[in-house]
Amino acid sequence: MFKKIFLSLSLFLSLQLISTNDLFADGDQSGKVTISGSIKDASTGESLIGATVYVLELKTGGVSNVYGFYSISLHPGKYTIEYSYLGYSSVKRVIELKSSLKMNIELPVTTDELESVVITGEAVNKNIVKAEMSVEKLSIARIRDIPALMGEVDVIKAIQLLPGVQSAAEGSSGFSVRGGSTDQNLILLDEATVYNASHLLGFFSVFNNDAVKDVALYKGDIPAQYGGRLSSLLDIRMKDGNSKKWAATGGIGLLSSRLTIEGPIIKDKTTIIASGRRTYFDIFLPLAKNKEIRDNTLFFYDFNAKITHSFSDKDKVFLSGYLGRDVFKNKFGLFGFGNKTFSLRWNHVFSPKTFSNLSLIQSNYDYVLGTAEGQANSFRWDSKLKDYGYKYDFTTYLNGSNTLRYGFSSVYHTFDPGTASSDDD
């Protein structure tokens, strides 16, 4: 019943917003035309978040959004447009712009070494006129360059090195932003909330760096479309998968091993990525000399998967999910917790100036606490938290200086604080 209400309300509001969108269609009362499209990695087909689009003649431009889409409105004429992204070779296009144009760009990865360092200044009032304030963005390439604990690269550990961010406790994956507590941070994985972002009681985070594409930390001025928390928002986006060829990456560490497989189901149309990670404490504990240690079971695992399909240049669908769990058991008791997330998203381009995204989201967190089965007074305590939500976001690029973002969202929370059971009479 609840899901039917969700879908009906979403469809109704979508039709209302689509009719409103006619105001921002191809026509522009100022006489401008629009150049739009997507920016991707030439070798993998991954969309590039925050790629720069610069019009040399006007010394202005824009950036691609979180799905790689960009849109710029210009007066008809001849322009030189430069597309660039950190770690990639720039691409220039000279165009004769007479009417609205769609131009998709693929940037090649560069391996050139810098011969010099250029230091540039910023305008005095940039912190006032800048569209986004208190935002730190990290690419997975930068995160991999940070020294790792026991060879395990960790997204949360990288976040803790940023200004204004501190570790909640020594060795913990929890983080405090400007004095706030750990539960005052909103953590999203492909728009789904992750309520407990730690493995092994806080020593590792639940995010497998092989499956992560982009990380953005908002330490203030959190955009309205994300909801909010008192301290910060950590927005993590998973890779879409290699749309050019099949590839596999992995690693063997002191504490865990991981494997990622990605490739095209249909080249340049449908891609898939699957990434798994698991510890092997439970494999080596039976080798211990101490019997009390041998009787323990301790491990964690996580699994990421994502399928991306392009119906056309205007429609794209993403289906992504995460499953992770920690387990600890011995002859006295048991303890475990885990996260599950699910995201189904649909990108649609209504016009060269209007981009939309519809998301259906589910988050699930649970933990269990109890004593060993078959003993006197044995018990089991289960607690669960589930979210069902949807979002419909629109972005209209009015002109070079103004972008309009609007939409709606709803979340249905279900709480099960605790259910106690026993197998003893």
C-alpha positions as CSV (number, residue, x, y, z in Angstrom):
1,M,0.0,0.0,0.0
2,F,2.8,2.4,1.0
3,K,4.7,1.8,-2.3
4,K,1.5,2.5,-4.3
5,I,1.1,5.8,-2.6
6,F,4.7,6.6,-3.2
7,L,4.5,5.9,-6.9
8,S,1.1,7.7,-7.4
9,L,2.3,10.8,-5.6
10,S,5.6,10.8,-7.5
11,L,3.8,10.5,-10.9
12,F,1.4,13.3,-10.0
13,L,4.0,15.8,-8.9
14,S,6.2,14.8,-11.8
15,L,3.5,15.8,-14.3
16,Q,3.0,19.1,-12.5
17,L,6.7,19.9,-12.7
18,I,7.0,18.8,-16.3
19,S,4.3,21.1,-17.3
20,T,6.0,23.9,-15.4
21,N,9.2,23.0,-17.2
22,D,7.8,24.3,-20.5
23,L,8.8,27.7,-19.3
24,F,12.4,26.7,-19.6
25,A,12.3,24.9,-22.9
26,D,14.6,25.6,-25.9
27,G,13.3,29.1,-26.4
28,D,15.2,31.9,-24.7
29,Q,13.7,35.4,-24.7
30,S,17.2,36.9,-24.6
31,G,18.0,35.4,-28.0
32,K,20.5,33.0,-26.7
33,V,21.0,29.4,-27.7
34,T,22.3,26.4,-25.7
35,I,25.2,24.0,-26.0
36,S,24.8,21.0,-23.7
37,G,25.9,17.4,-23.4
38,S,27.9,15.0,-21.2
39,I,31.6,14.8,-20.3
40,K,33.2,11.3,-19.8
41,D,36.4,9.5,-19.4
42,A,37.6,8.4,-22.9
43,S,39.1,5.1,-21.7
44,T,36.3,3.9,-19.4
45,G,33.2,5.9,-20.3
46,E,32.8,7.1,-16.6
47,S,31.0,10.4,-16.3
48,L,33.2,13.1,-14.9
49,I,31.9,15.1,-12.0
50,G,32.8,18.8,-11.9
51,A,34.6,18.9,-15.3
52,T,35.2,22.5,-16.5
53,V,33.6,24.0,-19.6
54,Y,35.3,27.3,-20.5
55,V,34.4,29.7,-23.4
56,L,37.7,31.4,-24.2
57,E,36.3,34.4,-26.0
58,L,33.9,35.3,-23.1
59,K,36.2,34.1,-20.3
60,T,33.3,32.3,-18.7
61,G,31.8,28.9,-18.6
62,G,30.4,26.2,-16.2
63,V,30.9,22.8,-14.8
64,S,29.3,19.4,-15.2
65,N,27.0,18.1,-12.5
66,V,27.2,14.9,-10.5
67,Y,26.0,12.9,-13.6
68,G,28.5,14.6,-16.0
69,F,25.8,16.8,-17.7
70,Y,26.6,20.4,-18.6
71,S,24.6,23.3,-20.2
72,I,25.7,26.8,-21.3
73,S,23.6,29.5,-22.9
74,L,25.3,31.8,-25.4
75,H,24.4,34.3,-28.1
76,P,24.8,32.9,-31.6
77,G,28.4,33.2,-32.9
78,K,31.7,31.5,-33.3
79,Y,33.4,30.3,-30.0
80,T,36.3,28.2,-28.8
81,I,35.3,26.0,-26.0
82,E,37.8,24.2,-23.8
83,Y,36.8,21.1,-21.8
84,S,39.2,20.2,-18.9
85,Y,39.4,18.0,-15.8
86,L,42.2,17.4,-13.3
87,G,44.3,14.5,-14.4
88,Y,42.9,14.6,-18.0
89,S,44.1,16.2,-21.2
90,S,42.1,19.3,-22.2
91,V,40.0,19.2,-25.4
92,K,39.2,22.3,-27.4
93,R,36.3,22.6,-29.9
94,V,35.7,25.5,-32.3
95,I,32.0,25.8,-33.1
96,E,29.8,28.0,-35.1
97,L,26.8,28.3,-32.8
98,K,23.6,29.1,-34.7
99,S,21.0,27.0,-32.8
100,S,21.0,24.8,-29.7
101,L,23.7,22.2,-30.0
102,K,24.3,18.9,-28.2
103,M,28.0,18.0,-27.8
104,N,29.2,15.0,-25.8
105,I,32.9,15.0,-24.9
106,E,35.4,12.3,-23.9
107,L,38.6,13.4,-22.2
108,P,41.7,11.2,-22.4
109,V,43.7,10.5,-19.2
110,T,47.1,12.4,-19.2
111,T,50.3,11.1,-17.8
112,D,52.3,14.2,-18.3
113,E,54.4,15.4,-15.4
114,L,54.3,19.1,-14.4
115,E,57.5,21.0,-15.1
116,S,56.5,24.0,-13.1
117,V,54.1,25.1,-10.4
118,V,51.8,28.0,-11.0
119,I,50.4,29.9,-8.0
120,T,47.3,31.9,-8.6
121,G,45.3,34.1,-6.3
122,E,41.6,34.3,-5.6
123,A,39.3,37.2,-5.5
124,V,38.8,38.8,-2.1
125,N,35.1,38.2,-2.1
126,K,35.1,34.7,-3.5
127,N,33.9,33.2,-0.3
128,I,30.8,35.4,-0.6
129,V,29.9,35.1,-4.2
130,K,30.9,31.5,-4.7
131,A,28.0,29.2,-5.4
132,E,29.2,26.5,-2.9
133,M,30.8,27.3,0.4
134,S,32.6,25.0,2.8
135,V,32.9,22.1,0.2
136,E,35.8,19.7,0.0
137,K,36.0,17.4,-3.0
138,L,38.3,14.4,-3.3
139,S,38.8,12.2,-6.3
140,I,39.6,8.5,-5.7
141,A,43.0,9.1,-7.3
142,R,43.9,11.7,-4.6
143,I,42.6,9.3,-1.9
144,R,44.9,6.5,-3.1
145,D,47.9,8.8,-2.7
146,I,47.3,9.1,1.0
147,P,49.3,6.8,3.3
148,A,47.1,3.8,4.3
149,L,46.7,1.8,7.5
150,M,48.1,-1.7,6.9
151,G,47.8,-1.2,3.1
152,E,44.0,-0.5,3.4
153,V,43.0,2.7,1.6
154,D,40.1,4.3,3.4
155,V,37.7,7.1,2.3
156,I,36.8,8.1,5.9
157,K,40.5,8.2,6.9
158,A,41.1,10.6,4.0
159,I,38.2,12.8,5.1
160,Q,39.7,13.0,8.6
161,L,42.8,14.8,7.2
162,L,40.7,17.7,5.8
163,P,40.6,21.1,7.6
164,G,37.8,21.3,10.2
165,V,37.5,17.5,10.5
166,Q,38.8,15.4,13.3
167,S,38.7,11.7,14.2
168,A,36.1,10.9,16.8
169,A,38.5,8.6,18.5
170,E,42.0,7.2,17.9
171,G,41.9,4.7,15.1
172,S,38.1,5.1,14.6
173,S,36.4,5.7,11.3
174,G,34.0,8.1,12.9
175,F,34.6,11.8,12.2
176,S,33.7,15.1,13.9
177,V,33.2,18.2,11.8
178,R,33.8,21.5,13.6
179,G,33.1,20.1,17.0
180,G,29.9,18.2,16.1
181,S,29.3,14.6,17.1
182,T,29.5,11.6,14.7
183,D,25.7,11.2,14.5
184,Q,25.4,14.8,13.3
185,N,26.9,13.8,9.9
186,L,24.8,12.7,7.0
187,I,26.5,10.0,4.9
188,L,25.1,9.1,1.5
189,L,26.1,6.4,-0.9
190,D,24.5,7.0,-4.3
191,E,21.9,9.1,-2.4
192,A,21.0,6.3,0.1
193,T,21.7,7.0,3.7
194,V,24.4,4.9,5.5
195,Y,23.7,4.9,9.2
196,N,26.8,3.1,10.4
197,A,29.8,3.7,8.2
198,S,32.3,1.5,10.1
199,H,33.7,-2.0,10.1
200,L,35.6,-3.8,12.8
201,L,34.2,-1.5,15.6
202,G,35.4,1.6,13.8
203,F,38.9,0.7,12.5
204,F,37.7,0.7,8.8
205,S,34.9,2.3,6.9
206,V,32.3,0.5,4.9
207,F,33.4,2.1,1.6
208,N,35.5,0.0,-0.8
209,N,37.7,2.5,-2.6
210,D,37.8,0.3,-5.8
211,A,34.0,1.0,-6.2
212,V,34.1,4.7,-5.4
213,K,34.3,7.4,-8.0
214,D,33.8,10.7,-6.2
215,V,33.7,12.1,-2.6
216,A,32.4,15.5,-1.6
217,L,32.2,16.8,2.0
218,Y,29.9,19.7,2.8
219,K,31.0,21.3,6.1
220,G,28.4,24.0,5.9
221,D,25.7,25.4,3.6
222,I,24.4,21.9,2.8
223,P,22.3,22.0,-0.4
224,A,18.6,21.7,0.2
225,Q,18.1,18.7,-2.1
226,Y,20.1,16.5,0.3
227,G,18.1,17.1,3.4
228,G,20.6,17.9,6.1
229,R,22.4,17.3,9.4
230,L,23.8,19.7,12.0
231,S,27.4,19.2,11.1
232,S,28.1,18.0,7.6
233,L,27.1,16.0,4.5
234,L,29.4,13.3,3.0
235,D,28.2,12.5,-0.5
236,I,29.9,9.4,-2.0
237,R,29.2,8.3,-5.6
238,M,30.0,4.8,-6.9
239,K,31.6,4.1,-10.3
240,D,29.3,3.5,-13.2
241,G,31.5,0.7,-14.7
242,N,33.8,0.5,-17.7
243,S,31.7,0.9,-20.9
244,K,34.6,0.2,-23.2
245,K,36.1,-3.1,-22.1
246,W,36.1,-5.7,-19.3
247,A,38.6,-5.1,-16.5
248,A,39.4,-6.5,-13.1
249,T,41.3,-5.0,-10.2
250,G,41.9,-6.2,-6.7
251,G,44.4,-6.5,-3.8
252,I,45.5,-8.6,-1.0
253,G,46.1,-6.8,2.3
254,L,47.2,-7.8,5.8
255,L,43.6,-7.6,7.0
256,S,41.4,-8.1,4.0
257,S,41.3,-8.8,0.3
258,R,39.2,-7.3,-2.4
259,L,38.2,-7.9,-6.0
260,T,36.4,-5.6,-8.5
261,I,35.1,-6.7,-12.0
262,E,33.6,-4.2,-14.4
263,G,32.7,-4.0,-18.1
264,P,30.1,-3.5,-20.8
265,I,27.1,-5.8,-21.1
266,I,26.4,-3.8,-24.3
267,K,29.3,-1.6,-25.3
268,D,28.7,2.2,-24.7
269,K,25.2,1.4,-23.6
270,T,24.9,-1.0,-20.6
271,T,27.7,-1.4,-18.0
272,I,28.0,-3.3,-14.8
273,I,30.4,-3.2,-11.9
274,A,30.7,-5.6,-8.9
275,S,33.1,-5.2,-6.0
276,G,33.6,-7.3,-3.0
277,R,35.8,-7.2,0.1
278,R,36.3,-9.6,3.0
279,T,38.6,-10.1,6.0
280,Y,40.1,-13.4,7.0
281,F,40.4,-13.2,10.7
282,D,38.1,-16.2,11.0
283,I,40.5,-18.2,8.9
284,F,43.5,-17.7,11.1
285,L,41.9,-17.7,14.5
286,P,41.6,-21.5,14.6
287,L,45.5,-21.6,14.3
288,A,45.9,-19.9,17.6
289,K,47.5,-21.8,20.5
290,N,45.0,-20.3,23.0
291,K,41.7,-22.3,22.9
292,E,39.7,-19.2,24.0
293,I,41.0,-17.4,20.9
294,R,40.3,-20.4,18.6
295,D,36.7,-20.4,19.6
296,N,36.1,-16.9,18.4
297,T,34.6,-15.9,15.1
298,L,35.4,-12.4,13.8
299,F,35.0,-11.1,10.3
300,F,33.4,-8.4,8.1
301,Y,32.5,-8.3,4.4
302,D,30.9,-5.8,2.0
303,F,29.6,-6.0,-1.6
304,N,28.9,-3.2,-4.1
305,A,27.1,-3.6,-7.4
306,K,25.8,-1.2,-10.0
307,I,24.2,-1.4,-13.4
308,T,24.0,1.6,-15.8
309,H,21.9,1.6,-19.0
310,S,21.6,4.4,-21.5
311,F,18.3,4.3,-23.4
312,S,19.3,7.5,-25.4
313,D,21.2,10.7,-25.0
314,K,18.2,12.0,-23.0
315,D,17.5,9.0,-20.8
316,K,19.8,7.0,-18.5
317,V,19.0,4.6,-15.6
318,F,21.2,3.6,-12.7
319,L,20.6,0.6,-10.4
320,S,23.0,0.3,-7.5
321,G,23.2,-1.5,-4.2
322,Y,25.4,-2.1,-1.1
323,L,25.5,-5.0,1.4
324,G,27.9,-5.2,4.3
325,R,28.1,-6.9,7.7
326,D,30.2,-7.4,10.8
327,V,30.0,-10.7,12.8
328,F,31.5,-11.6,16.2
329,K,30.7,-14.8,18.0
330,N,32.2,-16.9,20.8
331,K,30.9,-19.4,23.3
332,F,29.6,-16.6,25.5
333,G,27.7,-14.4,23.1
334,L,27.3,-12.9,19.7
335,F,27.3,-9.4,18.2
336,G,26.7,-8.2,14.6
337,F,25.5,-5.3,12.6
338,G,25.2,-4.4,8.9
339,N,23.9,-2.0,6.2
340,K,21.9,-2.5,3.1
341,T,21.2,0.3,0.5
342,F,19.4,0.3,-2.8
343,S,19.1,3.2,-5.3
344,L,17.2,3.3,-8.6
345,R,17.7,6.6,-10.5
346,W,16.5,7.9,-13.8
347,N,18.2,10.8,-15.6
348,H,16.1,12.7,-18.2
349,V,17.0,15.7,-20.2
350,F,13.8,17.7,-20.9
351,S,15.6,20.3,-23.0
352,P,19.2,21.6,-23.5
353,K,18.7,23.8,-20.4
354,T,16.8,21.4,-18.1
355,F,18.1,18.2,-16.5
356,S,16.2,16.0,-14.1
357,N,16.8,13.0,-11.8
358,L,14.2,10.8,-10.2
359,S,15.5,8.5,-7.4
360,L,13.9,5.6,-5.5
361,I,15.9,4.9,-2.4
362,Q,15.9,2.3,0.4
363,S,18.3,2.1,3.4
364,N,18.4,-0.6,6.0
365,Y,20.5,-0.8,9.2
366,D,20.3,-3.5,11.8
367,Y,22.2,-5.0,14.7
368,V,21.9,-8.1,16.8
369,L,23.2,-8.7,20.4
370,G,22.8,-11.9,22.4
371,T,24.3,-14.9,24.2
372,A,25.3,-18.3,22.8
373,E,22.4,-20.6,21.8
374,G,21.5,-23.6,23.8
375,Q,22.6,-22.2,27.2
376,A,20.4,-21.3,30.2
377,N,18.8,-17.9,29.9
378,S,20.1,-17.4,26.4
379,F,18.6,-14.5,24.5
380,R,18.8,-12.6,21.2
381,W,18.1,-8.9,20.7
382,D,17.4,-7.5,17.2
383,S,17.0,-3.9,16.3
384,K,16.3,-2.4,12.9
385,L,16.0,0.9,11.1
386,K,14.5,1.1,7.5
387,D,14.0,4.1,5.2
388,Y,11.9,4.2,2.0
389,G,12.2,7.4,0.0
390,Y,12.0,9.1,-3.4
391,K,13.4,12.3,-4.8
392,Y,12.7,14.2,-8.0
393,D,15.3,17.0,-8.7
394,F,15.4,19.4,-11.6
395,T,18.2,21.7,-12.7
396,T,17.5,24.6,-15.1
397,Y,20.5,26.5,-16.4
398,L,19.0,29.9,-16.9
399,N,22.2,31.7,-18.0
400,G,25.9,31.9,-17.2
401,S,25.3,33.4,-13.8
402,N,22.1,31.7,-12.6
403,T,21.1,28.1,-12.2
404,L,17.7,27.1,-10.8
405,R,17.4,23.9,-8.8
406,Y,14.1,22.7,-7.6
407,G,12.2,19.5,-6.8
408,F,10.6,17.5,-4.0
409,S,11.5,14.5,-1.8
410,S,9.9,12.3,0.8
411,V,11.2,9.7,3.2
412,Y,9.2,7.1,5.2
413,H,11.1,5.9,8.3
414,T,10.4,2.7,10.2
415,F,11.9,2.0,13.5
416,D,12.1,-1.3,15.4
417,P,14.0,-0.4,18.6
418,G,14.3,-3.9,19.8
419,T,12.8,-7.4,19.7
420,A,13.9,-9.8,22.3
421,S,13.6,-13.6,21.9
422,S,14.9,-16.7,23.7
423,D,15.4,-20.4,22.9
424,D,15.4,-21.4,26.5
425,D,12.3,-22.5,28.4
